[in-house]
Amino acid sequence: MAKVGRSNDEDDEQQDLGREISELRSAKKEIFERTRSDNEELERIAKRERECVDKQHRLRTEQHDREKHQQTVQRVIELESELKQSKCENVKLSDLNKKLKHSLDQAAKHSKAQLHKISEFESSVTAAQREIHTLQASAQVRSEMSESSTVTELKKQLNHTTTLLNQTKQELNETRQRLSDVQERLTVAEQVTAATQQRELQESGNSEQLQLELTPQHQPPTRTGF
C-alpha cells in the first residue's frame, strides 16, 4: 500500500510540473508576442540610425574634399599670379642688368681714355719740367739778378699744365668711383636676378604639383540627395 501511495504522489507531482511548465511556456510565448513589435521597431530605428550616420559621414567627407579642392585651386591661382609677377620682375631686372653692363662698358672706356689723357699730361709735364730746368740753368748763367722771360712763360705753362693734370686726376678718381658704384650695382642686380630665377623655378614647381592635385581623380564626388 505504501508503494502505491508513493507512486500516486509522484504522478501528482509530475502532473503539477507539467502544468507549471505549460503555464511558463504560455507566459513566455505571450511575452514574446507582446515584445515582438517593440523589437521590430528597435531594429528599424537602429537601421535608420546606421543609415543616417553613414550619410552624415559621407556628407562630411564630400564637404572636406570640396574645401580642399577650393583651397588647392586658390593656391594655384596665387602661385600663377606670383609666377607672372616674378617673370615681370625678372624681365625688368634683365633690362636693368643690360643697362648696367652698358654703363660699365662706357665707364671702362671713359676710364681708359682718362688714363691715356693723364699719361699724356704727365709726359707733357715731365718734358716741360726738363725744359724749365734747362732754361733756368741757362738764365742763371746769364744773369742771377733777373729771370728770363722764357722761363717765366714756361713756368706759367707748367702751372697751367699742373692744374690741368690735377683736374684730370680728380676726374679720373671720380670716374673710378662711378665705375666702382656701377660694378657694385651690377653685382647686386645679378644676385637679385639669380634669386628671382630660383624663386620662379620653385614657384613653377609648386604650381605644377598643385595642378596634379586638381586632376579628375582628386575632384570631390557628386553629392547625392536623400
Residue frames relative to the residue before (quaternion, step in Angstrom):
aa qw qx qy qz dx dy dz
M 1.0000 0.0000 0.0000 0.0000 0.00 0.00 0.00
A 0.6381 0.5313 -0.3302 0.4488 3.57 1.01 -0.82
K 0.6409 0.5278 -0.3251 0.4527 3.59 1.00 -0.78
V 0.6535 0.5001 -0.3194 0.4700 3.57 0.95 -0.80
G 0.6319 0.5374 -0.3337 0.4478 3.60 1.04 -0.72
R 0.6590 0.4962 -0.3232 0.4638 3.59 0.94 -0.80
S 0.6334 0.5403 -0.3343 0.4417 3.55 1.03 -0.78
N 0.6551 0.5015 -0.3184 0.4669 3.57 0.98 -0.80
D 0.6316 0.5284 -0.3360 0.4572 3.57 1.02 -0.76
E 0.6591 0.5041 -0.3089 0.4648 3.58 0.93 -0.85
D 0.6381 0.5129 -0.3378 0.4644 3.57 1.00 -0.78
D 0.6474 0.5140 -0.3253 0.4591 3.57 0.96 -0.83
E 0.6542 0.5160 -0.3154 0.4541 3.56 0.96 -0.88
Q 0.6496 0.5099 -0.3181 0.4656 3.56 0.98 -0.80
Q 0.6387 0.5187 -0.3237 0.4671 3.54 0.99 -0.79
D 0.6386 0.5198 -0.3251 0.4651 3.56 1.00 -0.83
L 0.6597 0.5062 -0.3042 0.4648 3.55 0.96 -0.89
G 0.6379 0.5314 -0.3252 0.4527 3.53 1.01 -0.79
R 0.6542 0.5032 -0.3138 0.4694 3.54 0.96 -0.86
E 0.6563 0.5113 -0.3168 0.4556 3.56 0.97 -0.89
I 0.6366 0.5239 -0.3277 0.4614 3.56 0.98 -0.84
S 0.6532 0.5154 -0.3081 0.4613 3.54 0.97 -0.91
E 0.6528 0.5060 -0.3147 0.4678 3.58 1.00 -0.82
L 0.6484 0.5191 -0.3186 0.4568 3.58 0.98 -0.85
R 0.6562 0.5025 -0.3133 0.4676 3.54 0.95 -0.84
S 0.6426 0.5182 -0.3271 0.4599 3.55 0.99 -0.79
A 0.6521 0.5096 -0.3121 0.4666 3.57 1.01 -0.88
K 0.6491 0.5179 -0.3166 0.4585 3.56 0.99 -0.86
K 0.6545 0.5094 -0.3104 0.4645 3.56 0.98 -0.85
E 0.6427 0.5243 -0.3217 0.4567 3.54 1.03 -0.80
I 0.6619 0.4960 -0.3051 0.4720 3.56 0.95 -0.89
F 0.6365 0.5315 -0.3294 0.4515 3.58 0.99 -0.82
E 0.6587 0.4995 -0.3065 0.4719 3.57 0.96 -0.90
R 0.6692 0.5159 -0.2994 0.4433 3.55 1.02 -0.85
T 0.7471 0.3937 -0.2128 0.4916 3.62 1.04 -0.76
R 0.4380 0.7092 -0.4666 0.2958 3.58 1.25 -0.11
S 0.6699 0.5028 -0.3056 0.4529 3.58 0.86 -0.91
D 0.6270 0.5249 -0.3370 0.4667 3.60 1.06 -0.72
N 0.6557 0.5091 -0.3153 0.4598 3.58 0.94 -0.84
E 0.6484 0.5077 -0.3226 0.4666 3.56 0.97 -0.81
E 0.6425 0.5153 -0.3206 0.4678 3.59 1.02 -0.78
L 0.6371 0.5211 -0.3192 0.4697 3.57 1.04 -0.83
E 0.6521 0.5029 -0.3202 0.4684 3.59 0.95 -0.80
R 0.6428 0.5188 -0.3241 0.4612 3.60 0.99 -0.81
I 0.6554 0.5075 -0.3058 0.4684 3.57 0.98 -0.91
A 0.6570 0.5114 -0.3118 0.4578 3.59 0.94 -0.89
K 0.6392 0.5254 -0.3200 0.4615 3.57 1.01 -0.83
R 0.6740 0.4862 -0.2932 0.4725 3.58 0.92 -0.93
E 0.6140 0.5440 -0.3446 0.4565 3.58 1.07 -0.72
R 0.6554 0.5008 -0.3168 0.4683 3.59 0.93 -0.85
E 0.6399 0.5241 -0.3257 0.4579 3.58 1.00 -0.82
C 0.6630 0.5040 -0.3038 0.4627 3.59 0.95 -0.90
V 0.6469 0.5165 -0.3185 0.4618 3.59 0.97 -0.88
D 0.6583 0.5058 -0.3114 0.4625 3.60 0.94 -0.88
K 0.6693 0.4941 -0.3037 0.4643 3.58 0.95 -0.88
Q 0.6282 0.5280 -0.3334 0.4641 3.60 1.01 -0.77
H 0.6499 0.5063 -0.3138 0.4721 3.57 0.94 -0.84
R 0.6542 0.5135 -0.3140 0.4580 3.59 0.96 -0.84
L 0.6610 0.5065 -0.3065 0.4612 3.58 0.97 -0.88
R 0.6396 0.5136 -0.3273 0.4690 3.58 1.01 -0.78
T 0.6458 0.5200 -0.3204 0.4581 3.57 0.99 -0.84
E 0.6559 0.5040 -0.3089 0.4695 3.57 0.98 -0.87
Q 0.6468 0.5120 -0.3224 0.4643 3.60 0.97 -0.81
H 0.6478 0.5129 -0.3173 0.4654 3.57 0.97 -0.85
D 0.6557 0.5057 -0.3134 0.4649 3.59 0.98 -0.84
R 0.6429 0.5153 -0.3301 0.4606 3.59 1.01 -0.78
E 0.6574 0.5059 -0.3133 0.4623 3.58 0.93 -0.90
K 0.6550 0.5049 -0.3136 0.4667 3.57 0.96 -0.85
H 0.6375 0.5217 -0.3218 0.4668 3.57 1.02 -0.80
Q 0.6633 0.4975 -0.3100 0.4653 3.59 0.92 -0.87
Q 0.6404 0.5148 -0.3266 0.4671 3.58 1.00 -0.79
T 0.6514 0.5135 -0.3169 0.4599 3.57 0.98 -0.83
V 0.6437 0.5139 -0.3187 0.4691 3.58 0.99 -0.85
Q 0.6551 0.5121 -0.3097 0.4612 3.58 0.95 -0.89
R 0.6545 0.5095 -0.3118 0.4635 3.57 1.00 -0.82
V 0.6260 0.5284 -0.3356 0.4652 3.58 1.04 -0.76
I 0.6431 0.5202 -0.3190 0.4627 3.57 0.98 -0.88
E 0.6596 0.5070 -0.3090 0.4609 3.58 0.94 -0.90
L 0.6728 0.4936 -0.3033 0.4602 3.58 0.92 -0.90
E 0.6363 0.5143 -0.3361 0.4666 3.59 1.01 -0.75
S 0.6397 0.5134 -0.3256 0.4702 3.58 1.04 -0.76
E 0.6595 0.4945 -0.3053 0.4768 3.58 0.96 -0.89
L 0.6380 0.5302 -0.3275 0.4523 3.57 1.04 -0.79
K 0.6453 0.5156 -0.3111 0.4700 3.56 1.01 -0.86
Q 0.6569 0.5039 -0.3068 0.4695 3.56 0.98 -0.89
S 0.6423 0.5239 -0.3207 0.4585 3.57 1.03 -0.82
K 0.6341 0.5203 -0.3366 0.4625 3.58 1.02 -0.75
C 0.6395 0.5180 -0.3239 0.4667 3.59 1.00 -0.82
E 0.6565 0.5011 -0.3057 0.4738 3.56 0.96 -0.90
N 0.6401 0.5331 -0.3252 0.4475 3.55 1.03 -0.80
V 0.6347 0.5166 -0.3262 0.4731 3.57 1.05 -0.79
K 0.6523 0.5097 -0.3151 0.4641 3.59 0.96 -0.89
L 0.6722 0.4887 -0.3016 0.4672 3.57 0.93 -0.88
S 0.6194 0.5361 -0.3451 0.4580 3.56 1.08 -0.69
D 0.6462 0.5036 -0.3131 0.4804 3.58 1.00 -0.83
L 0.6531 0.5073 -0.3135 0.4667 3.56 0.98 -0.88
N 0.6250 0.5453 -0.3289 0.4515 3.55 1.06 -0.79
K 0.6489 0.5076 -0.3168 0.4701 3.57 0.99 -0.85
K 0.6528 0.5125 -0.3178 0.4585 3.59 0.97 -0.88
L 0.6610 0.5028 -0.3150 0.4595 3.57 0.96 -0.86
K 0.6349 0.5168 -0.3349 0.4666 3.58 1.01 -0.75
H 0.6386 0.5154 -0.3246 0.4702 3.56 1.03 -0.81
S 0.6476 0.5086 -0.3140 0.4727 3.57 0.99 -0.87
L 0.6386 0.5263 -0.3271 0.4563 3.56 1.03 -0.80
D 0.6499 0.5089 -0.3205 0.4647 3.58 0.96 -0.84
Q 0.6577 0.5051 -0.3098 0.4650 3.56 0.96 -0.89
A 0.6564 0.5062 -0.3119 0.4643 3.57 0.98 -0.87
A 0.6387 0.5234 -0.3297 0.4577 3.57 1.02 -0.78
K 0.6494 0.5034 -0.3211 0.4709 3.59 0.99 -0.86
H 0.6587 0.5059 -0.3103 0.4624 3.56 0.96 -0.91
S 0.6382 0.5271 -0.3267 0.4562 3.56 1.02 -0.78
K 0.6417 0.5087 -0.3281 0.4709 3.58 0.99 -0.80
A 0.6456 0.5162 -0.3217 0.4618 3.58 0.98 -0.82
Q 0.6482 0.5123 -0.3167 0.4660 3.57 1.02 -0.84
L 0.6419 0.5198 -0.3261 0.4599 3.57 0.98 -0.82
H 0.6494 0.5060 -0.3155 0.4720 3.56 0.98 -0.84
K 0.6488 0.5164 -0.3160 0.4610 3.56 0.99 -0.84
I 0.6437 0.5138 -0.3222 0.4667 3.58 0.99 -0.84
S 0.6380 0.5311 -0.3294 0.4498 3.54 0.99 -0.85
E 0.6512 0.5049 -0.3165 0.4699 3.57 1.00 -0.82
F 0.6505 0.5096 -0.3181 0.4646 3.61 0.99 -0.85
E 0.6500 0.5140 -0.3270 0.4542 3.56 0.95 -0.83
S 0.6379 0.5107 -0.3278 0.4741 3.59 1.03 -0.78
S 0.6544 0.5141 -0.3118 0.4585 3.56 1.01 -0.87
V 0.6538 0.5099 -0.3123 0.4637 3.56 1.01 -0.87
T 0.6448 0.5240 -0.3261 0.4509 3.55 0.97 -0.84
A 0.6601 0.4957 -0.3061 0.4742 3.58 0.96 -0.87
A 0.6511 0.5098 -0.3201 0.4624 3.56 0.99 -0.81
Q 0.6450 0.5171 -0.3288 0.4565 3.56 0.98 -0.79
R 0.6414 0.5146 -0.3302 0.4635 3.60 0.98 -0.78
E 0.6587 0.5072 -0.3053 0.4644 3.56 1.00 -0.88
I 0.6297 0.5320 -0.3345 0.4567 3.56 1.05 -0.79
H 0.6540 0.5103 -0.3196 0.4579 3.56 0.91 -0.88
T 0.6463 0.5214 -0.3217 0.4548 3.57 1.02 -0.80
L 0.6824 0.4832 -0.2813 0.4708 3.55 0.94 -0.95
Q 0.6315 0.5300 -0.3405 0.4521 3.56 1.03 -0.79
A 0.6474 0.5127 -0.3228 0.4624 3.58 0.97 -0.80
S 0.6637 0.4972 -0.3036 0.4691 3.57 1.01 -0.84
A 0.6687 0.5003 -0.3039 0.4584 3.56 0.96 -0.83
Q 0.6289 0.5426 -0.3427 0.4389 3.53 1.03 -0.76
V 0.6155 0.5354 -0.3458 0.4636 3.53 1.12 -0.66
R 0.6888 0.4894 -0.2854 0.4524 3.60 0.92 -0.92
S 0.7998 -0.1518 0.1407 0.5634 3.49 0.78 -0.95
E 0.2912 -0.7648 0.5531 0.1562 3.50 -0.78 1.06
M 0.6375 0.5650 -0.3204 0.4144 3.57 1.27 -0.36
S 0.8002 0.1983 -0.0993 0.5573 3.62 1.07 -0.52
E 0.4138 -0.6942 0.5325 0.2516 3.53 -1.15 0.57
S 0.5192 -0.6222 0.4908 0.3199 3.49 -1.14 0.64
S 0.5255 -0.6302 0.4701 0.3249 3.55 -1.07 0.77
T 0.6120 0.5515 -0.3480 0.4474 3.55 1.10 -0.65
V 0.6457 0.5119 -0.3159 0.4703 3.55 1.02 -0.85
T 0.6383 0.5293 -0.3266 0.4537 3.57 0.98 -0.84
E 0.6574 0.5067 -0.3073 0.4655 3.55 0.97 -0.90
L 0.6624 0.5037 -0.3074 0.4616 3.54 0.98 -0.87
K 0.6135 0.5376 -0.3509 0.4599 3.56 1.07 -0.66
K 0.6331 0.5209 -0.3315 0.4669 3.54 1.04 -0.83
Q 0.6548 0.5040 -0.3121 0.4689 3.53 0.98 -0.88
L 0.6361 0.5321 -0.3273 0.4529 3.55 1.04 -0.80
N 0.6537 0.5077 -0.3148 0.4645 3.57 0.95 -0.87
H 0.6508 0.5088 -0.3135 0.4683 3.56 0.99 -0.87
T 0.6626 0.5013 -0.3047 0.4656 3.55 0.97 -0.91
T 0.6372 0.5241 -0.3282 0.4600 3.57 1.02 -0.80
T 0.6333 0.5282 -0.3290 0.4602 3.58 1.03 -0.80
L 0.6567 0.5023 -0.3046 0.4729 3.55 0.97 -0.91
L 0.6312 0.5390 -0.3292 0.4502 3.53 1.05 -0.80
N 0.6559 0.5038 -0.3097 0.4690 3.58 0.95 -0.88
Q 0.6418 0.5160 -0.3242 0.4656 3.57 0.98 -0.84
T 0.6611 0.5053 -0.3093 0.4604 3.54 0.96 -0.89
K 0.6320 0.5235 -0.3318 0.4652 3.58 1.02 -0.77
Q 0.6448 0.5152 -0.3202 0.4650 3.56 1.01 -0.82
E 0.6421 0.5078 -0.3208 0.4764 3.56 1.01 -0.82
L 0.6337 0.5303 -0.3334 0.4539 3.57 1.02 -0.78
N 0.6501 0.5106 -0.3193 0.4635 3.56 0.97 -0.85
E 0.6468 0.5055 -0.3187 0.4739 3.58 0.99 -0.81
T 0.6429 0.5193 -0.3217 0.4622 3.57 1.02 -0.83
R 0.6457 0.5136 -0.3201 0.4657 3.57 0.98 -0.82
Q 0.6387 0.5215 -0.3272 0.4615 3.57 1.04 -0.78
R 0.6514 0.4999 -0.3095 0.4797 3.56 1.01 -0.89
L 0.6316 0.5298 -0.3305 0.4596 3.57 1.02 -0.79
S 0.6470 0.5117 -0.3147 0.4695 3.58 1.01 -0.82
D 0.6408 0.5197 -0.3201 0.4658 3.58 1.02 -0.83
V 0.6555 0.5091 -0.3134 0.4614 3.57 0.96 -0.89
Q 0.6468 0.5141 -0.3228 0.4617 3.58 0.96 -0.85
E 0.6519 0.5098 -0.3178 0.4629 3.58 0.99 -0.82
R 0.6586 0.4948 -0.3096 0.4749 3.60 0.95 -0.86
L 0.6342 0.5278 -0.3320 0.4572 3.57 1.04 -0.75
T 0.6435 0.5183 -0.3225 0.4618 3.57 0.99 -0.82
V 0.6553 0.5012 -0.3100 0.4725 3.59 0.96 -0.88
A 0.6523 0.5170 -0.3201 0.4525 3.57 0.95 -0.86
E 0.6508 0.5048 -0.3232 0.4660 3.59 0.99 -0.81
Q 0.6429 0.5123 -0.3306 0.4637 3.59 0.99 -0.76
V 0.6591 0.4987 -0.3110 0.4693 3.59 0.95 -0.89
T 0.6381 0.5279 -0.3292 0.4536 3.58 1.01 -0.81
A 0.6588 0.5011 -0.3136 0.4654 3.57 0.95 -0.87
A 0.6575 0.5039 -0.3139 0.4639 3.59 0.98 -0.85
T 0.6471 0.5166 -0.3208 0.4599 3.57 1.01 -0.81
Q 0.6521 0.5017 -0.3201 0.4696 3.58 0.97 -0.82
Q 0.6360 0.5185 -0.3320 0.4652 3.59 1.01 -0.77
R 0.6660 0.4900 -0.3053 0.4724 3.59 0.95 -0.86
E 0.6235 0.5385 -0.3394 0.4539 3.56 1.07 -0.74
L 0.6554 0.5011 -0.3138 0.4700 3.59 0.96 -0.83
Q 0.6600 0.5081 -0.3126 0.4567 3.58 0.95 -0.87
E 0.6773 0.4792 -0.2991 0.4713 3.59 0.92 -0.90
S 0.6135 0.5397 -0.3494 0.4586 3.57 1.09 -0.66
G 0.6466 0.5109 -0.3159 0.4701 3.57 1.05 -0.80
N 0.6474 0.5100 -0.3214 0.4663 3.60 1.00 -0.80
S 0.6414 0.5272 -0.3244 0.4533 3.57 1.01 -0.81
E 0.6547 0.5009 -0.3188 0.4678 3.58 0.98 -0.83
Q 0.6316 0.5316 -0.3370 0.4527 3.60 1.03 -0.76
L 0.6802 0.4706 -0.2933 0.4794 3.59 0.94 -0.84
Q 0.5999 0.5476 -0.3665 0.4537 3.59 1.09 -0.58
L 0.6170 0.5321 -0.3408 0.4691 3.58 1.10 -0.68
E 0.6566 0.5096 -0.3173 0.4566 3.58 1.03 -0.72
L 0.6783 0.4840 -0.2922 0.4694 3.60 1.21 -0.38
T 0.3788 0.7215 -0.4963 0.2996 3.63 1.22 0.26
P 0.7070 -0.5102 0.2740 0.4060 3.64 -1.14 0.58
Q 0.6650 0.5203 -0.3468 0.4083 3.59 0.94 -0.72
H 0.6808 0.4593 -0.2964 0.4875 3.60 1.23 -0.23
Q 0.5191 0.6386 -0.4364 0.3636 3.60 1.20 -0.08
P 0.5756 -0.6197 0.3996 0.3536 3.64 -1.05 0.72
P 0.5394 -0.6271 0.4483 0.3388 3.63 -1.08 0.68
T 0.6145 -0.5581 0.4141 0.3734 3.56 -1.29 0.44
R 0.4232 -0.7220 0.4887 0.2467 3.57 -0.82 1.00
T 0.2456 -0.7832 0.5602 0.1121 3.55 -0.86 1.03
G 0.4382 -0.6990 0.4994 0.2644 3.60 -1.12 0.61
F 0.6646 -0.4796 0.3724 0.4354 3.48 -1.33 0.06
